């Protein structure tokens, strides 16, 4: 079981949770996973941002004048200082305009086309191969125990939905992220939805993840995994359930992935997640020490 | 199949849809049902309003001064003219205060206790027996064909969730209704949610049902059933799907249920649903003619 996990305290804690799962009523077996940095790699850039910049390049190829817009110019130049100064929110909002006025189905196709062609810039593999193999094994074990598995992402709901089934076996109704507003359109006859460039409410991070989980699932999860301060409340919520387990991924593996301190995409001045985890006694997974493989393309380590 | 349905055009249309379901990919077999007046009886009063008035009586027993408040006074006196003049929204908001500052779990228990004791004022039976038997049969047939069944109600999400599994076999994550806001509370140590008396966004009626369906399910349903103008957009949305079916319940049975023209709880100046249905060619179910039984306690009619 969990062959990509080394013998370690974190693996023991996960196994103990799985062993005790039969004591949880099946309807309460709800597991929630953050996505970026928890199920797949978020470095050197969020994959969704890579997608949006890809969309930007396609838009500029059609309408070169777009390249003059401040947010777009910084993105195309790869000027991360300028992007950082403008803030992810402002940049993301500008990029959302590139996906406005299309149906969810058309957006879905666009995302799938991106994933079919794109490669991770450092690893040179399709992004599907940037999923963490140990987490896929864990999802499999949870599902074998009749858990309902949900992805609760700070990223866009529709973006994650487009790949959720193929990447994680998670259907659209089990994906909750940051949502855009839609508008009804009847201009082609039958009623349909069209994306707008407005984000519907605050980004799905921090306390918003808890209220979103309640809104969508209606039950308190007994398992949560995350990697940044944007997941702290969700982890706290699951850990406080009877027999609940909270798992935090520590990105300390510069060789096979990246070594960095995770931060929430949209939250400032939050406690570093490893400090929160230590304070609460959550299970921390060291990528370097606790995972024999991170990706399929890694050679397995002994341990 | 569908033993409580008479031989009729509406039954034939439902059977044709069920026969063709095998042509729909399983992941797209999404069916949505309105609740009040579609799955259970909504007369002489919405069952949720009966519940809230029950809560009001309990609150007045503890704090008699509450009876002086205008909305409460009208409700306790059964003064439907005064209630109508204040509007359902104002009255419901006042009643929501009685359920504020408790956890979703405590609210859930309160709703279950109500259903265990309460009786329908005209039929004298528990509200569970006020479910429409033909609709339960239809849900069973859909589920036998691997449909995911969702309840999309104008009523409160948590109220319907409390009975969804027992009444319809629908788990909490498949219930979407009008939502209250929650707040995080740590006063007892572990983090938890507490209900507020604020409704989160507009009531779940009309176009809001479509955007809510997209938000929660992420797919366009291929089947929808409703009974009022508050369901019109949802019905239109499902009917426009490939092979989609929209079913409208016509309350024309004064003998076994009630004869009335359905209206949306919160929408004014909308087209009567039977006119909308006729314009679009949707399937209209006459309770009087098309259902051999409405409730379990009815004797079956031949036909």
Interface residues (C-beta under 8 A of the other chain):
Chain A: X27 X104 X148 X157 X158 X161 X165 X171 X172 X173 X175 X179 X181 X182 X184 X190 X191 X192 X193 X200 X207 X210 X211 X214 X215 X216 X217 X218 X219 X233 X236 X237 X240
Chain B: X27 X104 X148 X157 X158 X161 X165 X171 X172 X173 X175 X179 X181 X182 X184 X190 X191 X192 X193 X200 X207 X210 X211 X214 X215 X216 X217 X218 X219 X233 X236 X237 X240
